[in-house]
């Protein structure tokens, strides 16, 4: 026990010194590269999963996956709410030098996600068909969506716990463990998918079983790390005792991330209905592939943000505003470069990309046209996503919530009905909603971020004035 305590003190001092003093560029590279690699592998799993189902089950299987995707994103959103909220609060607590509070926050985050995961499993299993119909499942698509989600709901606890665990681990500056955890889940899934889908002839249900088994292994890995003595957090039984104050803070800080993801899930209810109305199940199948492509473009960016958040949160807690600003600047440059590269590839080769998911020419034609329109303003979106992440990392829940809801909920849903009605473009009008919402939300985000810079500059000036004059 003494050995573990010493390890913890050494790890804590090293990582806090790193977050406080290491050059921002090198620090962001150190923390974000593992997270980005893990997110790329995770995104690759989503792509491969869809390719296997599209090629092996057909366009109805892909349509079923399209219906299931926003429901999975809801489960992910719950995990991100607790994980990002807990991670941000833990990072700020470490920056303030309060390790006991950090331990309590981490312990309460784990307890909270287990409770919420069990609730998701129970409610989802009991109301499976109504939920799937709400998200746009037609009579033909419903059996495929049901086969998939009936399995996924049972593994909700493992999936959401892994999301929380990875965020808590990142908050202590140990990005490598989070990377390995995500790679275990995604890599194992890629291996198991063809076994269950093709070799065992289980179809779309086999893909779901592969997903749950993979997340369970990732869950076990995180448990082993938590109690290995290598973590900064020393979570003991009393840290697992529920505290309303800690749980409330975690939920408040994590709610913007939850809102962003759930906004997408709620949006899917309206979006899937509009797509089926204008283009039928064929268009819904094409959109399912596009969803995976967009996810592949965004996930590496989220990896950078996962590396950025503990840097910004720790230094904000330590009132090192110069380092906060520098981390924002460097991270934003990286995000714009990444999103611009993804935009270029998708604009040049849309049909080739769609052909990976399906052999059916009609799906390819619809998807190639839609892909070019939908991603038209993705480089601007990186600015909007960055702005929301900045406010979240600094513990400013209300503006983070607003920015998280702005693009995917406040703007998108009204525009999705206005643009097709005004232009008479039907399905193309639905696709045009994406760049329209992206541009407007980016303009608002730039304005809000400039205000935040002014506040930090003022706080730093006041801090410098309070210092004793140098002799």
N, C-alpha and C positions, 0 to 999 in steps of 0.2 A: 504493500500500500504506500509506503514511504517512497519507493522508487517511482510509482505512478504520479505521486504528488510533485516530486522533483521534475519529472518529465513535463508535467503540465506547466510548472512555473517557467521552465526553460522555453517551452514552445510559446507560451503566452508572451514572454518578454521579447523573443525574437520576432514574432509576428507583429506585435504592437510597434516595435522599432521600425520594422519594414514599412508598415502602413504610414507611420509618422514621418519618416526621413528618406526613404528610397526615392530616387528620381521618378517623377510621375510616369514618363514614357516607359521606362523599364518596368515599373511596378504594374502598369496597366497591361503590358505585354505578358508579364509573369502570371497575372491573375486571369487575364481574359483568354489567352491562347488555349489553356486546358479546357476552359468552359466552352470556347468556340468550337474546338475539335469535338467535344462531347455533343454539342448541339448539332454539328454537321452530321455526326454518326446517327444521332436521333432523327434528324430530318431525312437522312438516307434510308433509315428504317421505314419512315412514313411513305417515302417514294417506292421502295421495294415492295412493301406491303400492298400498296395500290396496284403496282405492276402485276404482281402475282394474281391478285383478285381480278383485275381487268382482263388479263390474258387467259387466266384459268377458269374463271367463273362466268365472265361476260359482262356486258354493259349493265345488266340488272344488278349484278353483284357490286359493281362500281357505284351504281346509284344507291344501293343499300349502305355502302360505306360512306357516301356523301351525307346521307341522313344521320348516320351514327357519329360522324366527325364532330359536329358542334356539341353533341352530348358528351363525347369524350373531352372536348375542350372545357365543358362545364366542370367536369371532375378535376381536370388540370387547373382550372381557375380557383377552385377551392384550395387545392394544394399550394398554388402560388400566393393566394391571399394569406395563408398562415405562414408559408415559408418566407416570402419576401417581407411581410410585416414583421415576423420574428427575427429574420436576419438583419433587417434595417435597425430594429430596436436594440438587438444584441451588439451590432457594430457601434452604434452611438454610445451604448453603455460601456463598451470596452474603451472607446475613445475618452470617455469621462473617468476611466479608471475604476469603474464599479463592476468587478468581475462577479460578485455574488448576484447582482441583478441580472447580469448576462446569463448566468447559470439558470436562474429562475425563469427567464424569458425562454431559453431553449427548452427547458423541461416542460413548461406550459404549452409551448408550440407543439410538441410531440403529443401531449395528452389531448389537446384540442383537435388535432387532425385525426386521431384515432376515433374520437367521438363523431366527428363530421363524416368520416369515411364509412363508418357503420350505418349512419343515417342514410347516406346516399345509396348504399347497397340495399337496404330494406325498402326505401321508397321506390327506387328504380326497378327493383324486381317485382314489386306489387303493381306498379302502374306502367309496365313496359309498353304494351300496345298503344295506350292513349298518348304516351310521350312520343313514340315513334310517328304516330299519325300527326301529332302537333308539329313535328319537324319536317313534315312534307312527304311522308311515306305513302305512296299510292298502293292500291291493292296488289299490284304485281311486285312492287319493291319491298313491301312489308315483311314477307317471310325471310328475305335475306338480311334485312336490318335487325329483325328479331333474333335470328341465329347468332348474330355477332354481338349485340348488346346484352343479351341474356347472360353471356359469359363475362363480358367486361364489367358489368355491375358487381359481380361477385368478387372481383379483384380490386375494387375501388380503394380499399384500405391500403393495400400494398403500393398501388400506383401513387396515391396522394401522399403517403408517408415518405416515399422516395423523393418526391418533389420538395417536401419540407426539409428533409434531411440534407439534401444537396444545397439548399439555400443557407441553412444554418452552418454547414461546413464552410461554405464560401465566406460567410460573415467573419470567420476567424482567420481568413487569409489562406486557407488550405484548399486551393482550387484543384490540385491534383487528385485528391480523394473524390471530390465531386465529379471530376472528369471520368475517373475509373468507374464510379458507380453508374453514370449514364451510359458509358460505353458497354458495360456488362449487360445492362438492360437492352440497349438497342442492338448490340452485336449478337447477343444470344437470340434475339427476336428474328434477325435476318437469317440466322442458321436454322431456326425451328420452323419458320414459315413454310418453306417448300416441303418439309417433312410432314407437317400436319395437313397442309392444303392438298398436296399431290400424292405423296407416298402413302399416307393413311386415308386419303380420299375423303377428307372432312370438309372441304370447301371453305366457305367464309367463316364457319364456326371454328375450323382449325386455326385460322389466322388469329381469332380472338383468344383461343387457348394458348397459342404461342406467346401472345402479348402478356397474358397474365402470369405465365410461368417465368417469363423473363423479368418482369417487375418484381416477382417474389424473390428471385435470386439477388437482385439489386437491393431490395429491402434487407435481406440477411447480411449483405456486405456492409451496409451502413450501420446496422446494429453492432456488428463486430468492431467496427472502427470506433463507435461511440464509447465502448467500454474497454478499449485497448490501452487507455492511458495516453494516447498520442494526441488527443483533442485538447484544445484550450479549455473547453467546457468540461467540468467535472460534475455530471448530472447524478445526483444522489436521490434516494427516495423522497426526501422532503422537497426537492425541486420539482417533483412530479405532482405535488399537491396543487389542485386547481386554485388559482388566484384570479378573482374577477378583474382586478385592476390590470394585471399583465395581459390577460386574454383580451380585454377591451382595447388596450393599446395596440396589441398585435393585429387585431381585426381592423382597427382604424387605419393603421399604416398600410396594411395589406389590401384594404378594400379597393383602392384605385386599380391595382393589378387585377383583382377579381372582377371589377366592373368592366375593364377593358376586354377580358376574355368572355365574360358573360354577355357583354354587349354584343360580341360576335355571335354568341349562341342564340341570343334573342333575335338578332338580325337574321340569322339563318332561317328562323321560322317564317319571316316575311320573304326573304330572298328566295328560299327554295320554292315557296308557293308561286312567286312571280316567275321564276325560271320555268317551272312546270306549266304555268299558264301560257307563256309565250313560246316555249320550245319543247315541252313534254319531257319524258324520262330520258330521252337521248341527250337533251341539253343539260339535264341534271347530272347525267353521267359525265359529260364533258367538264362540267363545273367541279365535279369531285376531283378530277385529275388536276385542274387548275389550282384548287385549294391546296393540294399537296405540293405543287410547284411553288406557290406563294410561301407556304410554310418553309420550304427548302431555302428560299431567298431570305426569309426573315430570321430563321433560327440562328445562323451565325452572328447576326447583329445582336440578338438577345444574349449570345455568349459574351460579346464585348460589354454589354450593359451589366451582365452579372459580375464581370471583373471590375467594372467601374464603380458599382454601388458601394462595396465595402470601403473603397478608397475615399469616395466622397463623404459617406456617412461617418467614418472614423475621424476624418480631418475637420468635418463640420462640428462634430462633438468636441474636438480639441480646439476649435475656433481658429483653424489654419485656413482662412478663406482664400489665400493665394493659391494653396494646393487644390482646393475645391475647384476654383476657376480653371486652373491648368488642366485638371482631370476632365472637366467638361469639354474644354477646347480640343484636346487630343482625341478623346473618344468620339466627338462629333465628326472630326475629319475622317477617322477610320470608318465610321458608319456611312458617310456619304460615298466614300470610295467603294466600299463593299456593295452598297445598294446600286450604284451606277454600273458596276461590273455585271451584276445579276440582271439588271435592266437590259444591258447591251446583248447579252447572250440570248435572253428570251425573245427580244425583238428580232434578232437575226434568224433564229431557228425554231419558231413556234410549232410548225407542223412536225418537224423531226422530234421535238420534245413530246408532243402529244402522241406520236406513234409508239412511244415506249409503253404507253398505258393501254392501248387498244388497237386491234387490227381493223376496226370498223371505220370506213372512210368518212361517213357522215359525222361521227363523233369527233374525228380528227379535224374536219373542216370547221365545225362549230367552235371547237376548242381553240384552234390556232387563231382565229379571228378574235375571240373573246380574250385570249391571253394577252395579245398586243395592247388591247384597250385597257384592260384591268390594271396592268403594271405600268401604264404610261407615266405616272407621277411618283413611282416608288422612291426615287432619290429624294424627293421632298418629304416623303413619309418618315424617313430616317430622322429628320429634324423634329418632327412631331413626337415620335416615340422617345427620342432622347430627352425632350423637354419634360414629358411625364415622368420618366425615370429619374431625372434630376430632383424634382420635387419629392418623389417618393423616397429617394436615398437620404434626403435631408430631413425627413420626418414631417413634411408639410402635406398632410393628408388631403385637405380640401382642394387646393389647386391641382394636385396630382389626380384626384378623382375627376375633376372637371375635364382635364386634358385627356384622360383615359376614355371618358364617355363621348367626347366631342366628335371624333372622327367616325367611330363605328356605330354610334347610336343617335346622338343629337342631330348630326348632319345627314348621315347615310339614309336612314329610313324615310324621312320626308323627300329627299332628293330621288330616292328609288321610285317613288310614285309620280313625282312632278316631272322628271325628265322624259320618261316614256310617254306620258300623257301629253306634254307640251310639244314634243318633237314628232310624235307618232312613229318612233323608230322601233317600238316593241322590244325584243330581246336585246338589240344593240343599245337601246336607251338604258336598259338595266345595267349593262356593262359600263356605260359612260358614267354611271353614278360613282364608281370608284375614283377616277382621277378628279372629278369635281369635288368630292368630299376631301380628298387628299390635299388639294391646293388650298382650300379654305381653312382647313384645320392647321396647316403648316403656318399660314400667315398669323393666325391667332397665337400659336405656340411661340413664334419668334417674338411677338410683342410681350408675352408673359415672361419669357426667359430674360429679355432685356430688363424688365422690372426687377427680377430677382438679382441680376448682376448689380443693379443700382443699390439694392438693399445690402448686399454683401460688401460692396465698396464702402458704403456708409458705416457699416459695422466695423470694418477693418480700420477705417479712419479714426473712429471713436476709440478703438482699442489702442491704436498707436499714440493717440493724444494722452491716454491714461498712463502710459509708461513714464517712468522717471526720466528726466533729461540726462543725456550722457555727458559726463565730465570730460 
